[in-house]
Amino acid sequence: MATFHVPTRDQVSAQNQQLFDNLQKGLGFVPNLYATFGLSDNGLGAYLAFQQSQTKGIFKAKEREAINLVVSQANNCVYCQAAHTALGKLNGFSDEQILQLRAGHANFDPKLDALVKLAKAITETKGHPDNQLIDQFVAVGYPQSALVDLLLLIGDKIISNYLHSITQIPVDFPAAPALPTEAVAA
């Protein structure tokens, strides 16, 4: 299998160097996964633009993090589980809530519960969730148009999950804890 290395600033295009500089200013570092998108002259800019466009959808930051957590768990992406566990805490989720979200439920919030159950099912069934989950999503107050935004967010996370799965670049966030058996079963 090919070994992938995280490119440094001087190993990427001039356009990506600018993006690395922006990430450095905004985040204080360039996460390895973003840097890996920089292997492509087009990849990093396209991914960041797509990711930024998701903030204009119906979902608030906490809901987006809930989706990121459950999709990353469903795809077994240890990089994104780690990154979004850190971001989930920054968005106000407790450690226990993050574990629930990763497991695909949210006993602490009925609306988030319907959201993550549907996101998990869409991810695991490759777009063929049970109709009851869609009905629950609408019943808790999401308009039908939110389904489109949900699919965009799932697609965004699948892209990053797959990039890490294929490249296996080092995780540069604290490791996410393993899910307890009871969290998965609930």
Secondary structure, 3 states (H helix, E strand, C coil): CCCCCCCCHHHCCHHHHHHHHHHHHHHCCCCHHHHHHCCCCCHHHHHHHHHHHHHHCCCCHHHHHHHHHHHHHHCCCHHHHHHHHHHHHHCCCCHHHHHHHHHCCCCCCHHHHHHHHHHHHHHHCCCCCCHHHHHHHHHCCCCCCHHHHHHHHHHHHHHHHHHHHHHCCCCCCCCCCCCCHHHHHC
